[in-house]
Amino acid sequence: SKDTQAAPSPPPPPKSTKLSYKDQRDYELLPARIEELEKLIANGEAALADPQLYSRDPDKFGRISRSLELARQEKDQAEERWLELAELVEG
């Protein structure tokens, strides 16, 4: 009788984490949102770079400062979220 060896078992398939619909949408849409936020931030920083702005219009200076801070926070959160999703996608 012939000795037959069992074929080696195939390696386990790569871990592919299926993203939920929401995660998939975030993964696709976040890069564009991050780019938008970067433009908002650049515009806000350019406006605040005007040395006369505060003395000319302190309210506008305050509004720009607040919106700039919010845009930075949202951008940081969006980048963090996108990186988490990218890790899931790439394994």
FIDODREN-730053 format. One record per atom (N, C-alpha, C): atom name; residue in one letter; x, z, y; residue number from 1. Coordinates in steps of 0.05 Angstrom, whole numbers, always signed. Example, Ala and Ser with C-alpha at 12.3 -4.5 7.8 and 13.67 -1.06 7.14 Angstrom:
REM FIDODREN-730053
+------+------+--------+--------+--------+-----+
! atom ! type !     xx !     zz !     yy ! seq !
+------+------+--------+--------+--------+-----+
!    N !    A !   +264 !   +156 !   -114 !   1 !
!   CA !    A !   +246 !   +156 !    -90 !   1 !
!    C !    A !   +264 !   +156 !    -66 !   1 !
!    N !    S !   +257 !   +142 !    -45 !   2 !
!   CA !    S !   +273 !   +143 !    -21 !   2 !
!    C !    S !   +258 !   +157 !     +1 !   2 !
+------+------+--------+--------+--------+-----+
//
This chain:
REM FIDODREN-730053
+------+------+--------+--------+--------+-----+
! atom ! type !     xx !     zz !     yy ! seq !
+------+------+--------+--------+--------+-----+
!    N !    S !    +17 !     +0 !    -24 !   1 !
!   CA !    S !     +0 !     +0 !     +0 !   1 !
!    C !    S !    +17 !     +0 !    +25 !   1 !
!    N !    K !     +6 !    -13 !    +46 !   2 !
!   CA !    K !    +22 !    -15 !    +71 !   2 !
!    C !    K !    +17 !    +10 !    +88 !   2 !
!    N !    D !    +38 !    +19 !   +100 !   3 !
!   CA !    D !    +35 !    +41 !   +119 !   3 !
!    C !    D !    +27 !    +29 !   +146 !   3 !
!    N !    T !     +5 !    +37 !   +156 !   4 !
!   CA !    T !     -3 !    +26 !   +182 !   4 !
!    C !    T !     -2 !    +49 !   +202 !   4 !
!    N !    Q !    +10 !    +42 !   +224 !   5 !
!   CA !    Q !    +12 !    +62 !   +245 !   5 !
!    C !    Q !    -11 !    +57 !   +264 !   5 !
!    N !    A !    -22 !    +79 !   +274 !   6 !
!   CA !    A !    -43 !    +76 !   +293 !   6 !
!    C !    A !    -32 !    +65 !   +319 !   6 !
!    N !    A !    -46 !    +47 !   +331 !   7 !
!   CA !    A !    -36 !    +35 !   +356 !   7 !
!    C !    A !    -35 !    +57 !   +377 !   7 !
!    N !    P !    -15 !    +56 !   +393 !   8 !
!   CA !    P !    -13 !    +77 !   +414 !   8 !
!    C !    P !    -38 !    +75 !   +432 !   8 !
!    N !    S !    -47 !    +99 !   +439 !   9 !
!   CA !    S !    -71 !    +98 !   +456 !   9 !
!    C !    S !    -64 !    +87 !   +484 !   9 !
!    N !    P !    -82 !    +72 !   +495 !  10 !
!   CA !    P !    -75 !    +61 !   +521 !  10 !
!    C !    P !    -73 !    +83 !   +542 !  10 !
!    N !    P !    -57 !    +78 !   +563 !  11 !
!   CA !    P !    -55 !    +99 !   +583 !  11 !
!    C !    P !    -82 !   +103 !   +597 !  11 !
!    N !    P !    -87 !   +127 !   +607 !  12 !
!   CA !    P !   -113 !   +131 !   +620 !  12 !
!    C !    P !   -115 !   +113 !   +644 !  12 !
!    N !    P !   -139 !   +104 !   +650 !  13 !
!   CA !    P !   -142 !    +87 !   +673 !  13 !
!    C !    P !   -134 !   +102 !   +699 !  13 !
!    N !    P !   -124 !    +87 !   +719 !  14 !
!   CA !    P !   -117 !   +102 !   +743 !  14 !
!    C !    P !   -141 !   +116 !   +755 !  14 !
!    N !    K !   -135 !   +139 !   +766 !  15 !
!   CA !    K !   -157 !   +155 !   +777 !  15 !
!    C !    K !   -169 !   +140 !   +801 !  15 !
!    N !    S !   -192 !   +130 !   +798 !  16 !
!   CA !    S !   -204 !   +117 !   +822 !  16 !
!    C !    S !   -228 !   +134 !   +830 !  16 !
!    N !    T !   -225 !   +146 !   +853 !  17 !
!   CA !    T !   -247 !   +162 !   +863 !  17 !
!    C !    T !   -266 !   +144 !   +878 !  17 !
!    N !    K !   -290 !   +142 !   +868 !  18 !
!   CA !    K !   -310 !   +126 !   +881 !  18 !
!    C !    K !   -319 !   +140 !   +906 !  18 !
!    N !    L !   -317 !   +127 !   +928 !  19 !
!   CA !    L !   -326 !   +139 !   +953 !  19 !
!    C !    L !   -356 !   +138 !   +955 !  19 !
!    N !    S !   -367 !   +158 !   +967 !  20 !
!   CA !    S !   -396 !   +157 !   +972 !  20 !
!    C !    S !   -401 !   +135 !   +994 !  20 !
!    N !    Y !   -426 !   +128 !   +997 !  21 !
!   CA !    Y !   -432 !   +108 !  +1017 !  21 !
!    C !    Y !   -422 !   +116 !  +1045 !  21 !
!    N !    K !   -427 !   +141 !  +1052 !  22 !
!   CA !    K !   -419 !   +152 !  +1078 !  22 !
!    C !    K !   -389 !   +151 !  +1081 !  22 !
!    N !    D !   -374 !   +159 !  +1060 !  23 !
!   CA !    D !   -345 !   +159 !  +1061 !  23 !
!    C !    D !   -335 !   +131 !  +1064 !  23 !
!    N !    Q !   -347 !   +112 !  +1049 !  24 !
!   CA !    Q !   -338 !    +84 !  +1050 !  24 !
!    C !    Q !   -343 !    +73 !  +1078 !  24 !
!    N !    R !   -366 !    +79 !  +1090 !  25 !
!   CA !    R !   -371 !    +70 !  +1117 !  25 !
!    C !    R !   -351 !    +82 !  +1137 !  25 !
!    N !    D !   -346 !   +108 !  +1134 !  26 !
!   CA !    D !   -326 !   +121 !  +1152 !  26 !
!    C !    D !   -299 !   +107 !  +1149 !  26 !
!    N !    Y !   -291 !   +102 !  +1124 !  27 !
!   CA !    Y !   -265 !    +90 !  +1118 !  27 !
!    C !    Y !   -263 !    +63 !  +1132 !  27 !
!    N !    E !   -285 !    +48 !  +1132 !  28 !
!   CA !    E !   -285 !    +21 !  +1144 !  28 !
!    C !    E !   -287 !    +22 !  +1174 !  28 !
!    N !    L !   -302 !    +41 !  +1185 !  29 !
!   CA !    L !   -308 !    +41 !  +1213 !  29 !
!    C !    L !   -290 !    +58 !  +1230 !  29 !
!    N !    L !   -277 !    +78 !  +1218 !  30 !
!   CA !    L !   -260 !    +96 !  +1234 !  30 !
!    C !    L !   -237 !    +82 !  +1248 !  30 !
!    N !    P !   -223 !    +63 !  +1236 !  31 !
!   CA !    P !   -201 !    +50 !  +1251 !  31 !
!    C !    P !   -210 !    +38 !  +1278 !  31 !
!    N !    A !   -233 !    +25 !  +1278 !  32 !
!   CA !    A !   -243 !    +14 !  +1303 !  32 !
!    C !    A !   -250 !    +36 !  +1323 !  32 !
!    N !    R !   -262 !    +57 !  +1313 !  33 !
!   CA !    R !   -269 !    +80 !  +1331 !  33 !
!    C !    R !   -243 !    +93 !  +1343 !  33 !
!    N !    I !   -223 !    +96 !  +1326 !  34 !
!   CA !    I !   -198 !   +107 !  +1335 !  34 !
!    C !    I !   -186 !    +89 !  +1357 !  34 !
!    N !    E !   -187 !    +63 !  +1353 !  35 !
!   CA !    E !   -176 !    +45 !  +1373 !  35 !
!    C !    E !   -192 !    +47 !  +1399 !  35 !
!    N !    E !   -218 !    +50 !  +1397 !  36 !
!   CA !    E !   -235 !    +54 !  +1421 !  36 !
!    C !    E !   -227 !    +79 !  +1436 !  36 !
!    N !    L !   -223 !   +100 !  +1421 !  37 !
!   CA !    L !   -216 !   +126 !  +1433 !  37 !
!    C !    L !   -188 !   +124 !  +1446 !  37 !
!    N !    E !   -170 !   +110 !  +1433 !  38 !
!   CA !    E !   -143 !   +107 !  +1445 !  38 !
!    C !    E !   -145 !    +93 !  +1472 !  38 !
!    N !    K !   -163 !    +73 !  +1474 !  39 !
!   CA !    K !   -167 !    +59 !  +1500 !  39 !
!    C !    K !   -179 !    +78 !  +1521 !  39 !
!    N !    L !   -199 !    +94 !  +1512 !  40 !
!   CA !    L !   -211 !   +113 !  +1531 !  40 !
!    C !    L !   -190 !   +133 !  +1541 !  40 !
!    N !    I !   -173 !   +142 !  +1522 !  41 !
!   CA !    I !   -153 !   +162 !  +1529 !  41 !
!    C !    I !   -133 !   +149 !  +1549 !  41 !
!    N !    A !   -124 !   +124 !  +1543 !  42 !
!   CA !    A !   -106 !   +111 !  +1561 !  42 !
!    C !    A !   -118 !   +107 !  +1589 !  42 !
!    N !    N !   -143 !   +100 !  +1590 !  43 !
!   CA !    N !   -156 !    +96 !  +1616 !  43 !
!    C !    N !   -158 !   +123 !  +1631 !  43 !
!    N !    G !   -165 !   +144 !  +1616 !  44 !
!   CA !    G !   -167 !   +170 !  +1628 !  44 !
!    C !    G !   -141 !   +180 !  +1639 !  44 !
!    N !    E !   -120 !   +176 !  +1623 !  45 !
!   CA !    E !    -93 !   +184 !  +1631 !  45 !
!    C !    E !    -84 !   +168 !  +1656 !  45 !
!    N !    A !    -91 !   +143 !  +1657 !  46 !
!   CA !    A !    -83 !   +126 !  +1680 !  46 !
!    C !    A !    -98 !   +136 !  +1705 !  46 !
!    N !    A !   -123 !   +143 !  +1702 !  47 !
!   CA !    A !   -139 !   +153 !  +1725 !  47 !
!    C !    A !   -127 !   +180 !  +1735 !  47 !
!    N !    L !   -120 !   +197 !  +1716 !  48 !
!   CA !    L !   -109 !   +223 !  +1724 !  48 !
!    C !    L !    -81 !   +221 !  +1735 !  48 !
!    N !    A !    -68 !   +199 !  +1730 !  49 !
!   CA !    A !    -41 !   +195 !  +1740 !  49 !
!    C !    A !    -41 !   +190 !  +1771 !  49 !
!    N !    D !    -65 !   +183 !  +1782 !  50 !
!   CA !    D !    -67 !   +179 !  +1811 !  50 !
!    C !    D !    -64 !   +206 !  +1825 !  50 !
!    N !    P !    -42 !   +209 !  +1840 !  51 !
!   CA !    P !    -36 !   +235 !  +1852 !  51 !
!    C !    P !    -57 !   +243 !  +1873 !  51 !
!    N !    Q !    -72 !   +224 !  +1883 !  52 !
!   CA !    Q !    -92 !   +230 !  +1904 !  52 !
!    C !    Q !   -119 !   +238 !  +1893 !  52 !
!    N !    L !   -123 !   +233 !  +1867 !  53 !
!   CA !    L !   -150 !   +236 !  +1855 !  53 !
!    C !    L !   -161 !   +264 !  +1859 !  53 !
!    N !    Y !   -145 !   +285 !  +1854 !  54 !
!   CA !    Y !   -155 !   +312 !  +1855 !  54 !
!    C !    Y !   -163 !   +319 !  +1883 !  54 !
!    N !    S !   -147 !   +312 !  +1903 !  55 !
!   CA !    S !   -154 !   +319 !  +1931 !  55 !
!    C !    S !   -177 !   +302 !  +1941 !  55 !
!    N !    R !   -179 !   +277 !  +1932 !  56 !
!   CA !    R !   -199 !   +259 !  +1941 !  56 !
!    C !    R !   -226 !   +265 !  +1928 !  56 !
!    N !    D !   -226 !   +271 !  +1902 !  57 !
!   CA !    D !   -251 !   +275 !  +1888 !  57 !
!    C !    D !   -247 !   +295 !  +1865 !  57 !
!    N !    P !   -247 !   +321 !  +1871 !  58 !
!   CA !    P !   -242 !   +341 !  +1850 !  58 !
!    C !    P !   -263 !   +340 !  +1828 !  58 !
!    N !    D !   -288 !   +333 !  +1834 !  59 !
!   CA !    D !   -308 !   +332 !  +1813 !  59 !
!    C !    D !   -302 !   +310 !  +1793 !  59 !
!    N !    K !   -294 !   +287 !  +1803 !  60 !
!   CA !    K !   -287 !   +264 !  +1786 !  60 !
!    C !    K !   -262 !   +272 !  +1769 !  60 !
!    N !    F !   -243 !   +285 !  +1781 !  61 !
!   CA !    F !   -219 !   +294 !  +1767 !  61 !
!    C !    F !   -228 !   +312 !  +1743 !  61 !
!    N !    G !   -246 !   +331 !  +1749 !  62 !
!   CA !    G !   -255 !   +349 !  +1728 !  62 !
!    C !    G !   -270 !   +334 !  +1706 !  62 !
!    N !    R !   -287 !   +315 !  +1713 !  63 !
!   CA !    R !   -302 !   +300 !  +1693 !  63 !
!    C !    R !   -283 !   +284 !  +1675 !  63 !
!    N !    I !   -264 !   +271 !  +1688 !  64 !
!   CA !    I !   -244 !   +255 !  +1673 !  64 !
!    C !    I !   -228 !   +273 !  +1654 !  64 !
!    N !    S !   -219 !   +296 !  +1665 !  65 !
!   CA !    S !   -204 !   +314 !  +1648 !  65 !
!    C !    S !   -219 !   +323 !  +1624 !  65 !
!    N !    R !   -245 !   +330 !  +1628 !  66 !
!   CA !    R !   -262 !   +339 !  +1605 !  66 !
!    C !    R !   -266 !   +317 !  +1585 !  66 !
!    N !    S !   -272 !   +293 !  +1595 !  67 !
!   CA !    S !   -278 !   +271 !  +1576 !  67 !
!    C !    S !   -252 !   +263 !  +1561 !  67 !
!    N !    L !   -229 !   +266 !  +1575 !  68 !
!   CA !    L !   -204 !   +260 !  +1562 !  68 !
!    C !    L !   -198 !   +280 !  +1540 !  68 !
!    N !    E !   -203 !   +305 !  +1545 !  69 !
!   CA !    E !   -199 !   +326 !  +1525 !  69 !
!    C !    E !   -217 !   +321 !  +1500 !  69 !
!    N !    L !   -242 !   +314 !  +1506 !  70 !
!   CA !    L !   -261 !   +309 !  +1484 !  70 !
!    C !    L !   -253 !   +284 !  +1468 !  70 !
!    N !    A !   -244 !   +263 !  +1481 !  71 !
!   CA !    A !   -235 !   +239 !  +1468 !  71 !
!    C !    A !   -210 !   +245 !  +1450 !  71 !
!    N !    R !   -192 !   +261 !  +1460 !  72 !
!   CA !    R !   -168 !   +269 !  +1444 !  72 !
!    C !    R !   -176 !   +284 !  +1419 !  72 !
!    N !    Q !   -195 !   +303 !  +1423 !  73 !
!   CA !    Q !   -204 !   +319 !  +1399 !  73 !
!    C !    Q !   -218 !   +301 !  +1379 !  73 !
!    N !    E !   -235 !   +283 !  +1389 !  74 !
!   CA !    E !   -249 !   +265 !  +1370 !  74 !
!    C !    E !   -230 !   +247 !  +1356 !  74 !
!    N !    K !   -210 !   +237 !  +1370 !  75 !
!   CA !    K !   -190 !   +219 !  +1359 !  75 !
!    C !    K !   -174 !   +234 !  +1337 !  75 !
!    N !    D !   -166 !   +258 !  +1343 !  76 !
!   CA !    D !   -151 !   +274 !  +1323 !  76 !
!    C !    D !   -168 !   +278 !  +1297 !  76 !
!    N !    Q !   -194 !   +285 !  +1301 !  77 !
!   CA !    Q !   -211 !   +289 !  +1278 !  77 !
!    C !    Q !   -216 !   +263 !  +1263 !  77 !
!    N !    A !   -219 !   +241 !  +1277 !  78 !
!   CA !    A !   -223 !   +215 !  +1264 !  78 !
!    C !    A !   -199 !   +207 !  +1248 !  78 !
!    N !    E !   -175 !   +212 !  +1259 !  79 !
!   CA !    E !   -150 !   +205 !  +1245 !  79 !
!    C !    E !   -147 !   +222 !  +1220 !  79 !
!    N !    E !   -153 !   +247 !  +1222 !  80 !
!   CA !    E !   -151 !   +265 !  +1200 !  80 !
!    C !    E !   -170 !   +257 !  +1177 !  80 !
!    N !    R !   -195 !   +251 !  +1185 !  81 !
!   CA !    R !   -215 !   +242 !  +1166 !  81 !
!    C !    R !   -207 !   +216 !  +1152 !  81 !
!    N !    W !   -197 !   +197 !  +1168 !  82 !
!   CA !    W !   -189 !   +172 !  +1157 !  82 !
!    C !    W !   -166 !   +175 !  +1137 !  82 !
!    N !    L !   -147 !   +193 !  +1144 !  83 !
!   CA !    L !   -124 !   +198 !  +1125 !  83 !
!    C !    L !   -134 !   +210 !  +1099 !  83 !
!    N !    E !   -153 !   +229 !  +1101 !  84 !
!   CA !    E !   -164 !   +241 !  +1076 !  84 !
!    C !    E !   -177 !   +219 !  +1059 !  84 !
!    N !    L !   -192 !   +201 !  +1071 !  85 !
!   CA !    L !   -206 !   +180 !  +1056 !  85 !
!    C !    L !   -185 !   +160 !  +1045 !  85 !
!    N !    A !   -165 !   +154 !  +1060 !  86 !
!   CA !    A !   -144 !   +136 !  +1051 !  86 !
!    C !    A !   -130 !   +147 !  +1026 !  86 !
!    N !    E !   -126 !   +173 !  +1026 !  87 !
!   CA !    E !   -113 !   +185 !  +1002 !  87 !
!    C !    E !   -131 !   +182 !   +978 !  87 !
!    N !    L !   -157 !   +185 !   +982 !  88 !
!   CA !    L !   -176 !   +182 !   +960 !  88 !
!    C !    L !   -177 !   +154 !   +950 !  88 !
!    N !    V !   -176 !   +135 !   +968 !  89 !
!   CA !    V !   -177 !   +107 !   +961 !  89 !
!    C !    V !   -152 !    +98 !   +946 !  89 !
!    N !    E !   -129 !   +107 !   +957 !  90 !
!   CA !    E !   -104 !    +99 !   +945 !  90 !
!    C !    E !    -95 !   +116 !   +921 !  90 !
!    N !    G !   -109 !   +139 !   +918 !  91 !
!   CA !    G !   -103 !   +156 !   +895 !  91 !
!    C !    G !    -80 !   +172 !   +900 !  91 !
+------+------+--------+--------+--------+-----+
//
